[in-house]
Amino acid sequence: MTFATRGVEPNGHLWLRVCKSTWDDPVDTSFARRIGGRWNPPESWDALYVSRDLDTARSQLDVMLEGSFVTINDLRTDEYQLVGVELPDNQVALDMATSGGIAGAGFAPTYPLDSAGIVVGREDCWPVAREGFDADLDGVECRSARNINGFGAEFCWWPRDRGVTRVTNRVTLEHWVSPLVVDAVETFNW
Protein backbone atom coordinates (compact mmCIF):
# COMPACT_ATOMS: atom_id res chain seq x y z
CA MET A 1 0.00 0.00 0.00
CA THR A 2 1.24 3.48 -0.82
CA PHE A 3 -0.60 5.99 1.26
CA ALA A 4 -0.58 9.72 0.57
CA THR A 5 0.00 12.51 3.04
CA ARG A 6 -1.24 16.06 3.15
CA GLY A 7 -0.76 19.12 5.26
CA VAL A 8 -3.76 19.68 7.49
CA GLU A 9 -4.86 23.13 6.61
CA PRO A 10 -5.38 25.77 7.41
CA ASN A 11 -3.15 26.35 10.39
CA GLY A 12 -5.28 27.86 13.13
CA HIS A 13 -8.46 26.10 11.93
CA LEU A 14 -11.01 25.76 14.70
CA TRP A 15 -11.93 22.08 14.90
CA LEU A 16 -15.16 21.06 16.64
CA ARG A 17 -15.60 18.37 19.26
CA VAL A 18 -18.79 17.12 20.87
CA CYS A 19 -18.45 16.30 24.55
CA LYS A 20 -20.58 15.61 27.57
CA SER A 21 -20.85 18.57 29.89
CA THR A 22 -19.58 16.39 32.72
CA TRP A 23 -16.20 15.72 31.08
CA ASP A 24 -13.44 17.46 32.98
CA ASP A 25 -11.20 17.58 29.92
CA PRO A 26 -12.91 17.55 26.51
CA VAL A 27 -9.60 16.81 24.78
CA ASP A 28 -8.65 13.83 26.95
CA THR A 29 -7.45 11.04 24.64
CA SER A 30 -7.44 8.17 27.14
CA PHE A 31 -10.94 6.91 26.28
CA ALA A 32 -10.14 6.68 22.56
CA ARG A 33 -6.85 4.94 23.36
CA ARG A 34 -8.68 2.38 25.51
CA ILE A 35 -11.67 1.55 23.28
CA GLY A 36 -10.22 2.52 19.90
CA GLY A 37 -11.87 4.27 17.01
CA ARG A 38 -11.82 4.26 13.23
CA TRP A 39 -8.18 5.38 13.14
CA ASN A 40 -6.73 3.78 16.27
CA PRO A 41 -7.21 0.16 17.33
CA PRO A 42 -8.25 -0.53 20.94
CA GLU A 43 -5.39 -0.33 23.47
CA SER A 44 -3.07 1.23 20.88
CA TRP A 45 -2.26 4.95 20.92
CA ASP A 46 -3.82 8.28 21.89
CA ALA A 47 -6.26 9.82 19.44
CA LEU A 48 -8.43 12.91 19.47
CA TYR A 49 -11.32 12.88 17.00
CA VAL A 50 -12.52 16.31 15.84
CA SER A 51 -14.90 17.53 13.15
CA ARG A 52 -14.05 20.09 10.49
CA ASP A 53 -17.60 21.46 10.22
CA LEU A 54 -20.83 21.85 12.15
CA ASP A 55 -22.82 19.21 10.25
CA THR A 56 -20.19 16.59 10.98
CA ALA A 57 -20.07 17.60 14.63
CA ARG A 58 -23.84 17.24 14.84
CA SER A 59 -23.60 13.75 13.38
CA GLN A 60 -21.18 12.79 16.17
CA LEU A 61 -23.95 13.35 18.70
CA ASP A 62 -25.95 10.65 16.91
CA VAL A 63 -22.98 8.30 17.42
CA MET A 64 -22.87 9.10 21.13
CA LEU A 65 -26.57 8.28 21.48
CA GLU A 66 -26.45 5.02 19.47
CA GLY A 67 -27.73 2.02 21.36
CA SER A 68 -29.88 4.07 23.71
CA PHE A 69 -33.53 4.96 23.47
CA VAL A 70 -32.66 8.61 23.85
CA THR A 71 -32.99 11.03 20.94
CA ILE A 72 -31.56 14.50 20.62
CA ASN A 73 -34.99 15.88 21.52
CA ASP A 74 -34.88 14.02 24.86
CA LEU A 75 -31.66 15.64 26.02
CA ARG A 76 -31.40 18.44 28.54
CA THR A 77 -29.76 21.45 26.95
CA ASP A 78 -26.82 21.21 29.34
CA GLU A 79 -25.97 17.52 28.70
CA TYR A 80 -23.71 17.96 25.68
CA GLN A 81 -21.52 20.78 24.47
CA LEU A 82 -19.75 21.75 21.32
CA VAL A 83 -16.16 22.71 22.02
CA GLY A 84 -13.83 24.58 19.71
CA VAL A 85 -10.38 22.98 19.58
CA GLU A 86 -7.20 24.49 18.19
CA LEU A 87 -4.47 22.00 17.33
CA PRO A 88 -0.76 22.72 16.86
CA ASP A 89 0.18 24.14 13.45
CA ASN A 90 1.85 22.30 10.57
CA GLN A 91 0.18 18.92 11.01
CA VAL A 92 0.97 16.29 8.37
CA ALA A 93 -1.72 13.64 8.05
CA LEU A 94 -2.50 10.46 6.24
CA ASP A 95 -4.81 11.51 3.42
CA MET A 96 -8.19 9.83 3.48
CA ALA A 97 -9.96 12.96 2.29
CA THR A 98 -9.02 13.12 -1.40
CA SER A 99 -9.58 10.60 -4.17
CA GLY A 100 -5.83 10.07 -4.60
CA GLY A 101 -5.24 9.46 -0.91
CA ILE A 102 -8.15 7.07 -0.65
CA ALA A 103 -7.01 5.08 -3.71
CA GLY A 104 -3.43 4.96 -2.41
CA ALA A 105 -4.66 3.48 0.85
CA GLY A 106 -6.45 0.74 -1.09
CA PHE A 107 -10.05 1.83 -0.51
CA ALA A 108 -12.83 2.24 -3.05
CA PRO A 109 -13.29 5.78 -4.39
CA THR A 110 -16.64 5.81 -2.61
CA TYR A 111 -14.95 5.79 0.83
CA PRO A 112 -16.34 5.96 3.54
CA LEU A 113 -18.57 3.48 1.70
CA ASP A 114 -17.20 0.33 0.14
CA SER A 115 -18.00 -0.67 -3.43
CA ALA A 116 -21.25 -2.31 -2.21
CA GLY A 117 -22.40 0.94 -0.56
CA ILE A 118 -21.77 -0.21 3.02
CA VAL A 119 -19.81 1.91 5.50
CA VAL A 120 -16.24 0.60 5.73
CA GLY A 121 -15.67 -1.02 9.12
CA ARG A 122 -13.30 0.49 11.66
CA GLU A 123 -11.19 -2.65 11.73
CA ASP A 124 -10.60 -2.28 7.98
CA CYS A 125 -9.04 1.14 8.65
CA TRP A 126 -6.66 -0.03 11.38
CA PRO A 127 -3.88 -1.42 9.13
CA VAL A 128 -3.74 1.89 7.24
CA ALA A 129 -3.77 3.80 10.52
CA ARG A 130 -0.95 1.63 11.86
CA GLU A 131 1.17 2.42 8.78
CA GLY A 132 0.52 6.13 9.18
CA PHE A 133 1.26 6.05 12.89
CA ASP A 134 4.46 4.05 12.33
CA ALA A 135 5.47 6.59 9.65
CA ASP A 136 5.33 9.27 12.38
CA LEU A 137 2.40 11.17 10.89
CA ASP A 138 0.24 13.44 13.04
CA GLY A 139 -3.05 11.70 12.30
CA VAL A 140 -5.62 11.08 9.57
CA GLU A 141 -7.64 13.68 7.72
CA CYS A 142 -10.64 11.86 6.33
CA ARG A 143 -14.09 11.94 4.90
CA SER A 144 -16.54 11.39 7.72
CA ALA A 145 -18.09 7.95 8.03
CA ARG A 146 -21.04 9.68 9.72
CA ASN A 147 -21.80 12.07 6.85
CA ILE A 148 -21.70 9.61 4.00
CA ASN A 149 -22.82 12.27 1.53
CA GLY A 150 -19.12 13.06 1.13
CA PHE A 151 -19.29 16.55 2.59
CA GLY A 152 -18.29 15.86 6.19
CA ALA A 153 -14.64 15.86 7.21
CA GLU A 154 -12.84 14.80 10.35
CA PHE A 155 -9.34 14.77 11.70
CA CYS A 156 -8.05 12.07 13.98
CA TRP A 157 -5.10 13.67 15.74
CA TRP A 158 -2.36 11.55 17.31
CA PRO A 159 -0.86 13.90 19.93
CA ARG A 160 2.54 12.20 20.50
CA ASP A 161 3.77 15.05 22.77
CA ARG A 162 3.91 17.44 19.81
CA GLY A 163 2.28 20.44 21.29
CA VAL A 164 -0.93 21.09 23.09
CA THR A 165 -4.48 21.66 22.11
CA ARG A 166 -6.30 24.78 23.13
CA VAL A 167 -9.97 24.57 23.98
CA THR A 168 -12.01 27.62 23.14
CA ASN A 169 -15.57 28.34 24.25
CA ARG A 170 -18.04 25.61 25.05
CA VAL A 171 -21.43 26.01 23.45
CA THR A 172 -24.45 24.28 25.00
CA LEU A 173 -26.74 21.98 23.04
CA GLU A 174 -29.53 24.41 22.25
CA HIS A 175 -27.07 26.67 20.43
CA TRP A 176 -25.74 24.16 17.92
CA VAL A 177 -28.05 21.18 17.32
CA SER A 178 -31.01 22.86 15.67
CA PRO A 179 -30.50 23.70 11.99
CA LEU A 180 -32.18 27.02 12.76
CA VAL A 181 -29.16 28.18 14.71
CA VAL A 182 -26.45 27.17 12.23
CA ASP A 183 -25.74 30.76 11.23
CA ALA A 184 -25.52 31.84 14.85
CA VAL A 185 -23.01 29.10 15.72
CA GLU A 186 -20.92 29.63 12.61
CA THR A 187 -20.57 33.28 13.50
CA PHE A 188 -20.17 32.63 17.23
CA ASN A 189 -17.28 34.57 18.71
CA TRP A 190 -15.06 31.62 19.56
Helices and strands as residue ranges (DSSP letters): E 5-7, E 14-20, H 30-35, E 48-51, H 54-65, G 72-74, E 80-86, E 92-96, H 99-104, H 122-134, E 139-143, E 153-157, E 166-172, G 173-175, G 179-181, H 182-186
